[in-house]
Amino acid sequence: MYHFRNDYSEGCHPKVLEALTAVNGESVIGYGGDDYCKSAADLIRGLCEAPNADVQFMVGGTQTNFVTIAALLRPWESVISPTTGHINGHEAGAVEATGHKILQAQAPANGKLTPARILPIVEACKDEHVTKPRLVYISDATETGGVYTKAELAALYRCCQANDLYLFLDGARLGCALASVENDLTLADIAALTDAFYIGGTKNGAMMGEALVVTNPALTENFFRMKKQHGAVLAKGWLLGVQFQALLQDGLYFKIARNAVEVAQYLQGGLKNLGIPMMTESTTNQIFPIVPNELLPHLDKLCTYEVWGKADKSHTIIRFVTSFATSMKSVDGFLKALKDLT
């Protein structure tokens, strides 16, 4: 079997496991108050060129999203999200469960928001009998593999600032966004052009973990208490700090993200050479082939993947995702086997 189900279907990168093993016998202070978390946070501040940023380590993406949104909003405030946004379609109402409404903005196939898609929602919510939009949620990369450019992110941030909105960037797949050929952003750019964002570890080589970076100083007060109230404080918090140290101190995070993107692009090109079209042209580690329904039983025997949706009565959109563990050799083997089927 060839595995393209997800970028967290494997454990962690061997160097991360080595780092965890090396500290396994130590007795360490809990709840993120340890030297490993402090060192990792300092490392992140340096990479982001944001010396005053607050860095909070979380276990997973959904947890990071709903805790951050709950911490940043007052009870009557709401969040603007693309219809395809992860908080809207894949988190079982986690944000709504905190008491905050999600206002859906239609986005194109690439999943990216623009000021033109935000402003009508802001205008429609001026009546004080409805919730007040206060935060814009975006992802980089988006759910469909879209990547924001520096100009696009800057335009969004200017729009948010002009309309009393926070900008929060979900970075679950930020590593692969930064590795995309379409990307011209750095971590420092993202820190300067958002109020908060996170560096995703779960989907890029960590056993688990996300590093939230809050750059707006007005939003940091009592954040730990909000984490604790929502069950988001890991008692063995040093496990997160150790992993982010291992991923970031020698550039491993960016190296393995490049691998995930390169093999995905190779796979996408190979599929197109076999006459298989794409739902959207992704430049990250997620690709979306449109396959005939009769091919699905054969794919089930050949590889792991996820069904994304129906293209039409006779075709299905599927999703292939690559990771740090995906090799060119395995992609070559899969494409050869698929060619023999088709």
Disulfide bonds with the S-S distance in Angstrom:
none
